[in-house]
Amino acid sequence: MVNQVRCISHTVNLLGKTKVEVVVKDGDAERIVKAIRDVALTGQAGDGNIFVHDMVDAIRIRTSESGVAAI
């Protein structure tokens, strides 16, 4: 992309970004992380990061279900 600011042209080379958020049961997490890593790996800059953290709770607003039932 070429931008022009105050009559000076400069090229901006940025990588596109996509954010994916997935909530899964603890027992499935390792398998899903491996699957995402295997598909996303290109060996080039921009392959991304995977962050894994605990969810305290999930609540389905429509039915008021909580925990695993809400997923």
N, C-alpha and C positions, 0 to 999 in steps of 0.2 A: 504494500500500500504506500503510495507517495502522498505526502502531506505538504502543503505549502503554507508557511507562516511568515508574514512580513516579507514577502517576495523571496524567501529562501525555501527551496525544496529539500526535503529529506525523506528517506525511506524508513518505514517502520516494519520490522519483521517480527511479528508476534505469533505464537502458536495458539490455535483455538483451544478453548477449555470446555470440558464437560464435567459436571458434578453428578455423581450417582450416589444415592443413599439407599442402603438396604438394611432391613432389620430382619434377623433370622434367629432361630433357636440356637442356644449355645452348642449343641451337638453337631449342627450343620456348619458352623462358622468356619472351621479350618478348611473344609472341602470347598466352600464357596469362595473363600479368599484365594485358594490355589487356582480355582477355575478362572477367576477374574485376572489374576496375575498371568496365567498362561495365555489368555486371550489378548491382554493389553501389552505384553512385552514385545517391543520392537528393537530394543537395544539402543534406541536413539533418545536424545534429550526430549523430555516432554511425556515420557511413558506414564508419569503420574505417581501418586502415593495412595496407599491404602491405610486408613486409620480404623482401628478396632477399639470399641469401648462398650462398656456395659450400659444397658438401658435400665433405668430404675423402674419404669412402668410404661404401659401403653393403655390408652383408653379409647374405645370406639364411641364417638359422640352419639351416634344415632341410637345405639342400644344400651349404652353405659357399660358394656362388657369391658373387663380390664385384664391385664396380664396376657398370657399366651392366647387366650380366647379372642382378644382384640386384634391379633396380628392376622 
